[in-house]
Amino acid sequence: MSTPFVHLHVHSEYSLLDGACRTGDLTKTAKKMGMSAVALTDHGNLFGAIEFIKNCKKADIKPIIGCETYVAPGSRLERKTPSGKDPASHLILLAKDPDGYHSLLKLISSAHLEGFYYKPRIDFELLATHARGLICSSACIAGEIPSLALMGKEAQAESLALRYAELFGKDGFYLELQDHGIPEQKKANKALVEIARRTGIGLVCTNDMHYLLKEDAEAHDVLLCIGTNRKRDEPGRMRFHGPEFYMKSPQEMAGLFAEVPEALASTLKIAEICGDLKITYPGPLLPDYVIPEGFSSADDYLRHLAHEGLKRRYPVVTDEIRARCEYELDIIIEMKFTGYFLIVWDFISWAKDHDIPVGPG
């Protein structure tokens, strides 16, 4: 019997000092709960993507690579916050195919290189350029659409939702519902459901998971204190509302969102749309080393350099020394590390010729 729910808003230990869940534990638990897939949406980065995919493969579960991005209130290139606005709002992006994965890579790289202002930020212009292959949802109440709804600006929230729906197309944008017992979430959910009814935009429910088990809430709170340099008994510090940010079972999620079954069904729909992403691992990608004239190959040149080095280091090159050198050269060449050794030799030699100290590493 298939599960009625898939987690699509998940933070691992790679949401640094904010997530308290290892990817291996995440994938094993999702499998035990009967889920066919699970997403990873760490804050502003894809650090855990490769490890996550490998652990999904071990658990025989489909990986969905995503990110909870930070969106600048204006241009990502502006290093300031407009009056009355947050420095960045949240937005969930999920890769549905290899194109989407590459879109995520471009977006997150640009967020760090161009948009970094307290957080790695994207903006609508960048998103419009790299929207191919992505599914988007409005995120938690720190997202711009639910934030507008909470401020009573439902017309603006609806207008922005329609803008995202136009960018990502049918089945590409969803209004995200969450319920951790927070009053603001219930208020936002009501407004989002009304917007969905008026516009036809899809609804999806998530649990904004930051730790694996309910009893991990205290450890996660300690982690937040470390990340924000605060003490647990300090008033006014950043803290999560209650112990509800764990990996809830499909049955728990179905109970929370019984009145909007389409939001539960959307999690399965999205998981089905997202292909079983496979990333090739080509191994070391090294530039071709340009060898001097008179040598037939890079291997030949490496052997020449090694034997010249023996002459400088030993008064007499014995058969034993020569055999050891050939043995090690054979291993390097067989492992296809010739280019690497020549490149490192090149810059180390240049440093020595220019009186620049080099270490043993």
Number of C-alpha atoms within 10 A of each C-alpha: 4 8 13 18 29 27 26 28 27 28 30 27 17 22 22 17 17 23 21 25 23 17 23 17 13 23 28 16 17 23 17 10 17 17 21 18 25 25 26 28 28 27 25 27 23 22 15 19 22 14 13 24 25 17 20 24 15 12 18 14 20 23 26 28 28 29 28 28 28 26 26 29 20 18 16 24 16 14 14 13 14 12 7 6 12 14 19 24 23 23 23 26 28 28 27 24 21 18 15 23 23 16 22 27 15 15 25 22 18 17 26 16 12 15 24 18 18 9 17 24 30 30 20 18 11 16 19 12 11 18 21 20 20 25 24 25 28 26 27 26 22 16 21 24 29 29 20 20 22 20 10 13 14 20 12 14 22 23 14 15 25 19 14 21 22 12 17 20 14 13 15 23 26 28 24 28 28 22 21 18 13 13 10 14 19 16 14 26 23 13 22 27 19 14 23 17 12 10 14 13 22 22 26 26 31 23 21 22 23 24 26 25 17 14 12 16 20 13 12 23 19 17 17 23 20 14 13 14 10 15 12 15 8 9 9 7 14 14 14 14 10 12 17 21 23 22 23 20 20 19 12 12 21 19 11 16 18 12 9 15 15 15 24 24 17 20 22 22 16 21 23 14 15 23 15 19 17 13 12 6 7 6 6 9 8 11 9 12 15 11 15 10 8 8 12 10 13 18 19 14 18 21 17 12 12 14 16 11 11 16 11 10 10 10 8 10 13 11 9 9 13 13 11 12 15 15 11 11 18 14 12 17 17 10 9 13 15 22 20 17 14 20 16 11 14 12 11 16 14 12 13 11 10 9 9 10 9 10 5 3 3
